[in-house]
Amino acid sequence: MAPDVVAGGVGGNSANEIIVIIARDGGGGQDFWDISLRHFGLKITGVALAHLQTTHIPRHLSAANPS
């Protein structure tokens, strides 16, 4: 659940930065695109971690191996 919250928060932050960049100078400036791109990468990482959290079951916790 935590990676979903992180991905949502960072995604919202990234979207907000893009909107501000475009509204301020038409998107032509180089002010905050690097920060927005970094946040997009963090969002992708959060989504990947959420996927791993829901699909990966460690072998020692598996029902097929109760020992």
ZADRENVO-773055 format. One record per residue (C-alpha): x, y, z; residue in three letters. Coordinates in steps of 0.25 Angstrom, whole numbers. Layout:
# residues N
> X | Y | Z | ala
...
//
This chain:
# residues 67
> 0 | 0 | 0 | met
> 11 | 10 | 3 | ala
> 17 | 10 | -11 | pro
> 3 | 13 | -17 | asp
> 3 | 25 | -8 | val
> 17 | 29 | -11 | val
> 14 | 28 | -26 | ala
> 1 | 36 | -25 | gly
> 7 | 47 | -17 | gly
> 19 | 48 | -26 | val
> 11 | 47 | -39 | gly
> 2 | 58 | -34 | gly
> 14 | 67 | -31 | asn
> 20 | 64 | -44 | ser
> 7 | 68 | -52 | ala
> 6 | 81 | -43 | asn
> 20 | 84 | -47 | glu
> 18 | 82 | -62 | ile
> 5 | 91 | -61 | ile
> 13 | 102 | -54 | val
> 24 | 101 | -64 | ile
> 15 | 102 | -76 | ile
> 6 | 113 | -70 | ala
> 18 | 121 | -66 | arg
> 26 | 122 | -79 | asp
> 19 | 113 | -89 | gly
> 28 | 101 | -86 | gly
> 40 | 107 | -93 | gly
> 49 | 110 | -81 | gly
> 58 | 100 | -75 | gln
> 55 | 103 | -61 | asp
> 49 | 91 | -55 | phe
> 48 | 80 | -66 | trp
> 59 | 73 | -59 | asp
> 52 | 72 | -46 | ile
> 39 | 68 | -52 | ser
> 46 | 57 | -60 | leu
> 52 | 52 | -47 | arg
> 39 | 52 | -40 | his
> 33 | 44 | -52 | phe
> 44 | 34 | -50 | gly
> 41 | 33 | -35 | leu
> 26 | 30 | -39 | lys
> 30 | 19 | -48 | ile
> 39 | 13 | -37 | thr
> 27 | 14 | -28 | gly
> 18 | 7 | -37 | val
> 29 | -4 | -40 | ala
> 30 | -6 | -25 | leu
> 15 | -7 | -23 | ala
> 15 | -18 | -34 | his
> 26 | -25 | -27 | leu
> 19 | -24 | -14 | gln
> 6 | -30 | -19 | thr
> 12 | -41 | -28 | thr
> 25 | -46 | -21 | his
> 23 | -56 | -9 | ile
> 36 | -60 | -2 | pro
> 38 | -75 | -2 | arg
> 39 | -76 | 13 | his
> 25 | -70 | 13 | leu
> 19 | -79 | 3 | ser
> 7 | -88 | 6 | ala
> 14 | -99 | -2 | ala
> 26 | -99 | 8 | asn
> 20 | -98 | 22 | pro
> 34 | -100 | 28 | ser
//
